Amino acid sequence: MSTIVETTEWLSRHPEVLVGRDALEQARDSVANPGNTFDVVNKPLPDVVLIQQFDADTKERLWVVALVNDEKAEKYYHERKGSEHKNCKACKGLKDQGPDSYLFGCAPQKIKQEH
């Protein structure tokens, strides 16, 4: 189980990760062609829902935002993603490697193929 200290330490090691709903809105607004993107949503820590957006052509990450202790994000994750991840071998592999393994510089092909 994650503690606020673990989450704070993890976020401090990853300054590229923006935090909070305001950051999410700003990140989404910053994308010039949002119709040519896709998101990857996962949970590197029990109290964090991590959203990463990628360019559909280049597969490069455009932004990454962490929503911490966010009930709306948790609900979204469990409704839309939770059931998929229960049987996902690649997702289990990420969990076994620790929270840093959930940050992708480019689109994670293995995860996309597993689902």
SERO-288917 format. One record per residue (C-alpha): residue in one letter; z, y, x; residue number from 1. Coordinates in steps of 0.2 Angstrom, whole numbers. Last residue first. Example, Ala and Ser with C-alpha at 12.3 -4.5 7.8 and 13.67 -1.06 7.14 Angstrom:
# residues 2
node type: s&w: 36&v: -5&u: 68&seq: 2 $
node type: a&w: 39&v: -22&u: 62&seq: 1 $
END
This chain:
# residues 115
node type: h&w: -122&v: -28&u: -28&seq: 115 $
node type: e&w: -124&v: -36&u: -11&seq: 114 $
node type: q&w: -140&v: -28&u: -7&seq: 113 $
node type: k&w: -133&v: -10&u: -8&seq: 112 $
node type: i&w: -118&v: -15&u: 2&seq: 111 $
node type: k&w: -128&v: -22&u: 16&seq: 110 $
node type: q&w: -139&v: -7&u: 16&seq: 109 $
node type: p&w: -125&v: 6&u: 19&seq: 108 $
node type: a&w: -133&v: 23&u: 18&seq: 107 $
node type: c&w: -132&v: 33&u: 33&seq: 106 $
node type: g&w: -117&v: 41&u: 42&seq: 105 $
node type: f&w: -105&v: 29&u: 32&seq: 104 $
node type: l&w: -87&v: 31&u: 30&seq: 103 $
node type: y&w: -79&v: 15&u: 22&seq: 102 $
node type: s&w: -76&v: 7&u: 39&seq: 101 $
node type: d&w: -62&v: 20&u: 43&seq: 100 $
node type: p&w: -51&v: 13&u: 29&seq: 99 $
node type: g&w: -48&v: -4&u: 38&seq: 98 $
node type: q&w: -60&v: -18&u: 44&seq: 97 $
node type: d&w: -53&v: -31&u: 31&seq: 96 $
node type: k&w: -57&v: -19&u: 17&seq: 95 $
node type: l&w: -75&v: -17&u: 24&seq: 94 $
node type: g&w: -77&v: -35&u: 24&seq: 93 $
node type: k&w: -71&v: -37&u: 6&seq: 92 $
node type: c&w: -84&v: -24&u: 1&seq: 91 $
node type: a&w: -97&v: -34&u: 9&seq: 90 $
node type: k&w: -92&v: -50&u: 0&seq: 89 $
node type: c&w: -93&v: -41&u: -17&seq: 88 $
node type: n&w: -84&v: -51&u: -30&seq: 87 $
node type: k&w: -71&v: -39&u: -35&seq: 86 $
node type: h&w: -81&v: -24&u: -30&seq: 85 $
node type: e&w: -92&v: -25&u: -46&seq: 84 $
node type: s&w: -78&v: -25&u: -58&seq: 83 $
node type: g&w: -70&v: -9&u: -49&seq: 82 $
node type: k&w: -85&v: 1&u: -49&seq: 81 $
node type: r&w: -89&v: 9&u: -65&seq: 80 $
node type: e&w: -73&v: 8&u: -75&seq: 79 $
node type: h&w: -61&v: 6&u: -60&seq: 78 $
node type: y&w: -69&v: 20&u: -51&seq: 77 $
node type: y&w: -71&v: 32&u: -65&seq: 76 $
node type: k&w: -53&v: 29&u: -70&seq: 75 $
node type: e&w: -47&v: 32&u: -52&seq: 74 $
node type: a&w: -58&v: 48&u: -51&seq: 73 $
node type: k&w: -50&v: 55&u: -67&seq: 72 $
node type: e&w: -33&v: 51&u: -61&seq: 71 $
node type: d&w: -34&v: 60&u: -45&seq: 70 $
node type: n&w: -21&v: 54&u: -32&seq: 69 $
node type: v&w: -33&v: 59&u: -18&seq: 68 $
node type: l&w: -51&v: 63&u: -21&seq: 67 $
node type: a&w: -60&v: 62&u: -5&seq: 66 $
node type: v&w: -77&v: 70&u: -3&seq: 65 $
node type: v&w: -92&v: 65&u: 9&seq: 64 $
node type: w&w: -108&v: 75&u: 11&seq: 63 $
node type: l&w: -127&v: 73&u: 14&seq: 62 $
node type: r&w: -127&v: 56&u: 21&seq: 61 $
node type: e&w: -143&v: 51&u: 28&seq: 60 $
node type: k&w: -153&v: 38&u: 19&seq: 59 $
node type: t&w: -169&v: 47&u: 24&seq: 58 $
node type: d&w: -178&v: 45&u: 7&seq: 57 $
node type: a&w: -164&v: 44&u: -5&seq: 56 $
node type: d&w: -153&v: 57&u: 3&seq: 55 $
node type: f&w: -135&v: 51&u: 3&seq: 54 $
node type: q&w: -119&v: 56&u: -6&seq: 53 $
node type: q&w: -102&v: 50&u: -2&seq: 52 $
node type: i&w: -88&v: 49&u: -14&seq: 51 $
node type: l&w: -71&v: 42&u: -8&seq: 50 $
node type: v&w: -58&v: 38&u: -21&seq: 49 $
node type: v&w: -41&v: 39&u: -12&seq: 48 $
node type: d&w: -23&v: 33&u: -17&seq: 47 $
node type: p&w: -26&v: 14&u: -13&seq: 46 $
node type: l&w: -35&v: 18&u: 3&seq: 45 $
node type: p&w: -53&v: 16&u: 8&seq: 44 $
node type: k&w: -58&v: 16&u: -11&seq: 43 $
node type: n&w: -77&v: 17&u: -14&seq: 42 $
node type: v&w: -90&v: 27&u: -22&seq: 41 $
node type: v&w: -108&v: 28&u: -15&seq: 40 $
node type: d&w: -119&v: 41&u: -22&seq: 39 $
node type: f&w: -138&v: 43&u: -23&seq: 38 $
node type: t&w: -150&v: 57&u: -20&seq: 37 $
node type: n&w: -167&v: 63&u: -24&seq: 36 $
node type: g&w: -163&v: 71&u: -40&seq: 35 $
node type: p&w: -150&v: 82&u: -31&seq: 34 $
node type: n&w: -164&v: 92&u: -22&seq: 33 $
node type: a&w: -156&v: 107&u: -14&seq: 32 $
node type: v&w: -139&v: 99&u: -12&seq: 31 $
node type: s&w: -125&v: 113&u: -10&seq: 30 $
node type: d&w: -120&v: 112&u: -28&seq: 29 $
node type: r&w: -114&v: 94&u: -26&seq: 28 $
node type: a&w: -104&v: 99&u: -11&seq: 27 $
node type: q&w: -96&v: 114&u: -20&seq: 26 $
node type: e&w: -91&v: 103&u: -35&seq: 25 $
node type: l&w: -84&v: 90&u: -24&seq: 24 $
node type: a&w: -74&v: 103&u: -14&seq: 23 $
node type: d&w: -67&v: 110&u: -30&seq: 22 $
node type: r&w: -62&v: 92&u: -35&seq: 21 $
node type: g&w: -52&v: 88&u: -19&seq: 20 $
node type: v&w: -54&v: 85&u: -1&seq: 19 $
node type: l&w: -69&v: 87&u: 11&seq: 18 $
node type: v&w: -71&v: 73&u: 23&seq: 17 $
node type: e&w: -80&v: 79&u: 39&seq: 16 $
node type: p&w: -63&v: 82&u: 46&seq: 15 $
node type: h&w: -60&v: 63&u: 48&seq: 14 $
node type: r&w: -44&v: 60&u: 59&seq: 13 $
node type: s&w: -35&v: 72&u: 48&seq: 12 $
node type: l&w: -40&v: 63&u: 32&seq: 11 $
node type: w&w: -33&v: 46&u: 39&seq: 10 $
node type: e&w: -17&v: 55&u: 44&seq: 9 $
node type: t&w: -14&v: 63&u: 27&seq: 8 $
node type: t&w: -18&v: 46&u: 18&seq: 7 $
node type: e&w: -6&v: 36&u: 29&seq: 6 $
node type: v&w: 7&v: 50&u: 27&seq: 5 $
node type: i&w: 4&v: 50&u: 8&seq: 4 $
node type: t&w: 8&v: 31&u: 8&seq: 3 $
node type: s&w: -5&v: 17&u: 6&seq: 2 $
node type: m&w: 0&v: 0&u: 0&seq: 1 $
END
